[in-house]
Structures are given as structure tokens and as C-alpha cells.
């Protein structure tokens, strides 16, 4: 009997770690989040606006830069985007070429949607920007006119991290599904 109770308790705790109630998950991530100076994730991105962008994504964040690798099915159409203090550079297979001084504007030109990169690099870790006002929602928050919703969290080697994030503003909808988190 004790063994069965222990087993039920372990499954219950494991289930909570994988997909905690959203209000608890946001509180854990938003108020007690681990400050990460660098992180990496691999997953998928879907952006719907006037068109649709669907790609595999690898994102490496450091204190100084964001490096995004985007590719279609089977790796076709691979693009690497580097955003740092100097602006944004694009590599489509021939090496990085500096394209613009504003990363958000460049990404809007390339993909037809405006995405606030600096904000998204914080939002994906499960928390709002610290220096900006936000409104808490049951499973996320609103900030900078964007509604950020966390559908699921998962236990990773760096802590409890978002598995699925949905961001929307006006007619634009962005979904990030993270398959793997790392440092």
C-alpha cells in the first residue's frame, strides 16, 4: 500500500513538473525565474499575419547577441540571423553580411511581421521585461501591446522552462514550441 501511494505521489509530482497549472508556472517563472545570461533552444516557430512563416528554429542567446538559425523542412532555405549591438547580419550560406542597424525592422522586412526581438528573448524564458509595465493574465501577461500565453512548461536541465509560447498582437500570431533547452 505504501509503495502504491509513493508511486502515485511520484507520478503526480512528475506530472506537475511537466505541465503545472498556468498561474503557478507563471509565478515560478515570472517571480522566481533563474537569471540566465546565456541559453539555447531548438524547436519550431509558426508566425501568422498576412502570410504564414513556418520553420525550424535554433536560438542561442548571450549577453551580447542573439543568433537565430531558421530552416524549412529537411533544412531547406536555411538562414542565420545575428543580432548584436552593431545591428543585424544575415547569412544565407555565403557568410554573414550586415544588413541593417535595427534588428526588429530587418526581421519585419524579411518575414513580413514585426517581432520585438529583445522582448521575445526574455518572454521565451517565461517572464516579462523587468523595466516595462505588464498586466498579469491567468497563464501569461500582456506587455508592449502583446499578449503572451504559456500553454505548457517542461522540466529541463536549466530548470522549469516554457515548452509552448503564444504571442499575439493585432492580427499577428506567433507560436514557439521548444523541443530542447540548454546552456
N, C-alpha and C positions, 0 to 999 in steps of 0.2 A: 504494500500500500504506500509506504514512504517513497519507494523507488518510483512508482507511478506519479505521485504528487510532484516529486522532484523533476521528472521528465516533463510533466505538464508545465511546470514553472519555467523550465529552460526554454521550451517552445514558445511560451508566452513572452518571455523576455527577448528571445531572438526575433520574434515577430514584431515586437515594439521597436527594436533597433533598426529593422529593415524599413518599416513604414509606420513611424509614430504618428499619433494624432497631430494634425497640421498645426494647431495652436501651440502644442508643446514643442514640436520641431522648430517652429519659428522662434519661440522664446529661447530654445537652446542655441540655435544658430545666430539669432539676432543679438542676444544679450551676453551669451557666454561663448561666442564663437572663438575658435582658435585663430589668432592673428597669423596669417600665412604670408610671408614675404615672397614666397615663390610656390607655385603649384603647376600641375599639368593635368589635363584631362583629354580623353579620347571619347568621341561619341558621334552624335548626329545632330544636324541643325535643319530646321524647316522654317522658312520665312514666307509668309503670305501677305501680299499687299495687292498691287495691281497685277503682279505676276507672282510666280512661285519659285523659290530657291530651295532646293533640297540637296544636302551634301553631307559627306562625312567630314568631321572636324577634329583636328588636334589643336589644342590651345596650350601654349606654355606662357605663364605669367611670371615675370620677375619684377623687382622694384623699379627697374629702368625701362622695361619693354613688354610688349605683347607680341607673340609670334603665333599666327594662326595658319594652319595648313588646311585647305579645303579641297575636296576632290569628289567627283561624281562616282557612279557605280564602277567598280573594278579599277578605281584610281584614275579614271579619265578626267581630263580638264583640271589637273592639279594646279593650285595656286597657293603661293605662300605670301602672307601679308605680315610685314614687320612694322609695328607702330612704336615709336620711341620719341624722345624729346626733340628730334630733328624733323619729325613728320612721319610719313608713311611711305614704305617701299613695297614694291610688288615683284615677285619672282614667278614667271610663268615657264620656267625651265631654262632660262638663259642667264640666271644670276639676278640679284636684286637691283632694281632701278628705282631711284627716288622719284616719286610721282607727285606728291602734294605735301604741304605743310600741315594740313588738317586731316587727321585720320577718319573722323566721322564723315566729313564731306566726301572724301575719296570713296569710302565704302558705299555711301549713298549713290555716287555716280556709277560704281561698278555693278551694284546689285539692285539699284532702284529703290532702296529703302534706307532711311536714316536710323542708325543704331548708335546710341551713345556708348562707345567702347569702354571708356573709363568706368562708367557706371555699371555696365554689364559685367566687367571683370570683378566687381565687388558683389553684384547681385547673384552671380552664379555660385558664389561661396555661401549663400544663404543669409545674407544680411544687407540692410540698406546702407547707402552712403552716410557716413557719420555727420558731415558738416551740412547736410541738406535736410529740410523738413520732410517728414513722411507720415502717412496715415496707416496704422496697423489694420490689416484685414484678418479674417479668421485663419487663412492659410497663406499669408503673404503680406504685402503692403502696396501702397501707391506712392510713387516718388517721381518727380520731374515730369509729371503728366503720364507716366507709365504705370500700368497695373502689373505687379509681379506676383505670380502664383506658383507655389511649390506643391506639385502633386505628390511627389514621393521623395524620401530620403533613403540613403543606404549607408551601412557601416563600411568604412574604408580604413586603410592603413593610416590615414591622417585624421580620422575622426568621422563623425556623422556628417555626411555631405549630401547636397541635393542630387537626386537622380534625374528628376524631370522638373524643368522650369518653363513656365509660360509667361511671356511678356507681351503686353498689348498696349497700343496707343492708337486712338482713332481707328482707322481701318487696317492697321498693320498688326500682324500676329507673328510672334517668334516663339518657337519651341526648341529647347535644347534638351537632349537626352544624353546623359553622361553614362558611358559604359565602364569607364575606368578612371579613377582619381589617383594621382601620385604627386610626389615632390620632386 
